[in-house]
Each structure stands twice: as C-alpha cells, then as structure tokens.
Amino acid sequence: MLGLVMTGVYYMFELERIANIKAAIAKSEAELEKKREIVRVYREKAEFYKTKEGIEHLAREQYNLVGNNERVILLVSPDESLKFSDE
C-alpha cells in the first residue's frame, strides 16, 4: 500500500515537472518568434538601405542632405528668431 502511495506522489510530481517544462518551452518559443520577427524587420531595412531610395532616405534623414534640383526652405517662427540674435 505504501509503495502505491509513493508511486502516486512521484507520478504527480513528474506531471507537475512536465507541465513546467512545457510552459518553459512555450515561453522560449514565443521569445524565439519575437526575435525572428526582429531579424526579419532588420533584414528588410538592410535591403532597403542597399537601394538608391534607401541611401537617399538615409542622407535626408540623418545628414540633412538634399538632392539635385531641390530647394531647402527654412521656416522660422517669430519666437525662434530671437534665439539667433547676439545677446
């Protein structure tokens, strides 16, 4: 009888252990899927920045460059013009 109880208790502990392992696997798979999505987005960005349009976008956004036959118009509000005065 004692052997049957011990077997039952051991079986319950093993079932709980299996459930914990399954939960850990599910969590790891979810994290892996998130990381795969991040890698996919970075690959798309890398491919975009290899193109002419991507290079132009980067030049405009990060380096404030303009293309040929383009004009830059600087709009300054009245409050902003005070910052440029020599005080």
N, C-alpha and C positions, 0 to 999 in steps of 0.2 A: 504494500500500500504506500509506504514512504517513497519507494522508488517511482511509483506512478505520479505522486505529487511533485517530486523533484523534476521529473521529466516534463510535467506540465508547466512548472515555473520556468524551467530552462527554455522550453518552447516559446513561452510568452516573451521572455527577454530577447530571444532570437527574432521573433516577429517585430518587436519594437526596434531592434537594431537594423533590421531590413528596411523598415519604414523610414528610419533616419537616413540610411544610405540612399534610398530612393529620393528623399527630399533634397539631399545634398547634390545628387546627380541632376535633379530638375533645376536647382538653383544654378549650378555650373553651366548647364545647357543654356539657360536664359542669359547668363553673362556672356557666354560664347557667342550667342546670336547677336547681342548688342555690339560686341567687339567686331563681329563680321560686318555689321551694318556700318560701323565707323570706318572700317577699312574700305568698304565699298564706296563710301562718300569721299574719302581721301583719294582713292584711285580715280574717281570721276573728276575731282578737282585737278589732280595731276594731269590727266588727259586734256582737260580744258585749258590749263595754263601752258600746254605744249603748242596750242594753236595760235594763230595770229591774233584772233579775237581775244584770247586769254591773256596774251602778252600785252595787248593794248589796254585791256581792262586793268591789269596789274599796274601798268605805267600810269594810268589816270588816277587810280585809287590810292596807291602808295607813294607815288613820286610827283603827283600833280602835274604830269606832263600833258601836252596837247598834241594832236596830230596836225599834219599839214592842212592848210586852208581852214583851220579852226581858230576862233577868237575866244579869249578869256574876258569875261565881263565880271568885274568886281563890284558888288553892291555893298555899300556901307551905310548903315543906319546912322542917324544923327548922333546917337549916344556913342557909337563905335568910333566916330571921327575924333572924339575927344581923347581917345587912347593914343592917337598918333601925334598929338601936339607935343611940343617940347615944354615940359613943365619943370 
